[in-house]
Amino acid sequence: FYRKIREVISYHLALEADEVFDGQVELDESYFGGHRKGKRGRGAAGKMAVFWVLKRQG
């Protein structure tokens, strides 16, 4: 059941992709949550990744 829903959503997103993402777009990501606890580096353990796309003028 869920597989079919994913296929339908994917199909419709592919149809709209040419219209939605034409022109200039900006893609960015951030990590939220978690604690460093004195560790060094860019560890993402316990953090949630959030991605977004912003359509620019054009």
Sine and cosine of phi, psi and omega as CSV:
sin_phi,cos_phi,sin_psi,cos_psi,sin_omega,cos_omega
0.00,0.00,-0.79,0.62,-0.03,-1.00
-0.92,0.39,-0.53,0.85,0.04,-1.00
-0.89,0.46,-0.68,0.73,0.01,-1.00
-0.90,0.44,-0.66,0.75,0.04,-1.00
-0.88,0.47,-0.70,0.72,0.02,-1.00
-0.88,0.48,-0.64,0.77,0.02,-1.00
-0.90,0.43,-0.67,0.74,0.01,-1.00
-0.91,0.41,-0.71,0.71,0.03,-1.00
-0.88,0.47,-0.70,0.71,0.01,-1.00
-0.87,0.49,-0.66,0.75,0.01,-1.00
-0.88,0.48,-0.73,0.68,-0.03,-1.00
-0.94,0.35,-0.58,0.81,0.07,-1.00
-0.91,0.41,-0.61,0.80,0.04,-1.00
-0.91,0.42,-0.60,0.80,0.03,-1.00
-0.91,0.41,-0.61,0.79,-0.05,-1.00
-1.00,0.07,-0.22,0.98,-0.11,-0.99
-0.87,0.50,-0.63,0.78,-0.01,-1.00
-0.91,0.42,-0.55,0.83,-0.01,-1.00
-0.99,0.15,-0.63,0.77,-0.11,-0.99
-0.97,0.25,-0.67,0.74,-0.13,-0.99
-0.95,-0.30,0.52,0.86,0.11,-0.99
-1.00,0.06,0.43,-0.90,-0.04,-1.00
0.99,0.13,-0.39,-0.92,-0.07,-1.00
-1.00,0.00,0.77,-0.64,0.04,-1.00
-0.78,-0.62,0.37,-0.93,0.03,-1.00
-0.85,-0.53,0.75,-0.66,0.00,-1.00
-0.89,-0.45,0.72,-0.70,-0.01,-1.00
-0.56,-0.83,0.35,-0.94,0.04,-1.00
-0.60,-0.80,0.40,-0.91,0.06,-1.00
-0.55,-0.83,0.35,-0.94,0.08,-1.00
-0.88,-0.47,0.72,-0.69,-0.03,-1.00
-0.82,-0.58,0.53,-0.85,0.07,-1.00
1.00,0.00,-0.11,-0.99,0.00,-1.00
0.95,0.30,0.19,-0.98,0.01,-1.00
-0.73,-0.68,0.61,-0.79,0.00,-1.00
-0.96,0.28,-0.68,0.73,0.00,-1.00
0.81,0.59,0.67,0.74,0.08,-1.00
0.98,0.21,0.04,1.00,-0.01,-1.00
-0.98,0.18,0.50,-0.87,0.02,-1.00
-0.98,-0.21,0.31,-0.95,0.06,-1.00
0.99,-0.15,-0.22,-0.98,-0.09,-1.00
-0.93,-0.38,0.67,0.74,-0.02,-1.00
-0.87,0.49,0.65,-0.76,-0.02,-1.00
-0.91,-0.40,0.28,0.96,-0.02,-1.00
-0.90,0.44,0.76,-0.65,0.02,-1.00
0.97,0.23,0.14,0.99,-0.01,-1.00
-0.95,-0.32,0.41,-0.91,0.02,-1.00
-0.96,-0.29,0.80,-0.60,0.05,-1.00
-0.99,0.10,0.71,-0.71,0.03,-1.00
-0.81,-0.59,0.82,-0.57,0.01,-1.00
-0.89,-0.45,0.54,-0.84,0.10,-1.00
-0.51,-0.86,0.41,-0.91,0.02,-1.00
-0.84,-0.54,0.74,-0.67,-0.01,-1.00
-0.87,-0.49,0.83,-0.56,0.03,-1.00
-0.99,0.12,0.81,-0.59,0.02,-1.00
-1.00,0.03,0.10,-1.00,0.02,-1.00
-0.89,0.46,0.57,-0.82,0.07,-1.00
0.79,-0.61,0.00,0.00,0.00,0.00
